[in-house]
Amino acid sequence: MRIHVVQPGESAWTIANEYGVNVQIIIDVNGLADLPYLIPGQALVIPTGESTEFGTIEVNAYINPVSEQVDRDRVDEVGEYLTYISPFSYQVNEDASLTELRDNIVLETADEYGIAPLMVITNFRDGNFDAQLVHEILDSTTLQDTLFENILEVLESKNYYGLNIDFERIPPEDRELYNEFLRRVVNALNPEGYSVSTALAPMPYDITVGEWHGAHDYRAHGEIVDFVVLMTYEYGWSGGAPMAVAPINEVRKVLDYATSVMPADKIMMGIPLYGYDWTLPYDPEGEWARAISPQQALQIAAQYGVTIQYDDIAQSPYFYYSTNGEEHEVWFEDARSIRAKLLLADEYGIRGVSYWVLGNDFPQNWVVLDDMFNIEKLR
């Protein structure tokens, strides 16, 4: 596999001739059928028949169940590339019961590909992660015992492989309560044969304050749970200023810290399958950015005839366009940025990578992933 950056005047036909590759293969692996023409600065994956294999890793992807057909199609598209799939999510209620989740089709289709499903629990309520709700759970062993029973019932009845805990906005003063909760849930689930993992906010050092970071104790999680998912994205986010969603220089800082306090083979690095389209000038009180897939980003660039640029520090593509008298700035992922992130996974010797979220069209990602690594299958 090679990556070719499109120059002005080039076409899929001329590029195919340059590399001696069938033009239809280039069209298919890069999703070019959805684009009216190639875009200067666009990165294309060129299959060469030569694999650059970096070994074996585990790959997780979160998925929001939508409907039977959509769920089946989304798993079918990427099933061969996944170790785990994580339907999002079972929400914990204040009495330690769990909301229902229509995950049956996801689980059924995942089984056809030998994917190990992870049951995700969250403290999500009324549109956001709820600090008071999670505090009440962490502060009561009685509620925890009920919660563990309810979790085990779902794990057993739906043949889940393990549990993934995504508790966010935990009051920082509850850090030790959260650590003790993790010890108790591991003691409850590991003897029954279930793995336990957590999702952690990205931190370049041990941040002990703030609702998003303060209660996430990297060292303790590395000691207690089976593995962690580092949410190394949302640097550029819908309510913030335009920038790369997962700038590699910032991701590297998180991996530097994480690998200094926990085993590398317990770390899954988060990768976004999306980008954002900001209206300029950025106003903190103004309209939030629109989330888009990498393929949508290319369609926008083609529609407005703009050139895609690449930030060498963030290792991320971006471009500007104008419509209806408004300026826009778009940051997204492409084959180059994904390869750079996957090279980090190899460099740090970590367990694997975790994608948020399936349903965003990005065919190049899976081609690059498959070319670089063997994917571990646990079932």
Secondary structure, DSSP 8 states (H G I E B T S, - for coil): -EEEE--TT--HHHHHHHHT--HHHHHHHTTGGGSSS--TT-EEEE--S------EEEEEEEE----HHHHHHHHHHHGGG-SEEEES-EEB-TTS-B-----HHHHHHHHHTT-EEEEEEE-EETTEE-HHHHHHHHT-HHHHHHHHHHHHHHHHHTT--EEEEE--S--GGGHHHHHHHHHHHHHHHGGGT-EEEEEE---SS---SSTTTTT--HHHHHHHSSEEEE----SS-TTS-S--SS-HHHHHHHHHHHHHHS-GGGEEEEEES-EEEEEES--TTS---EEE-HHHHHHHHHHHT---EEETTTTEEEEEEEETTEEEEEE---HHHHHHHHHHHHHHT-SEEEEE-TTS--HHHHHHHHHH-EE----
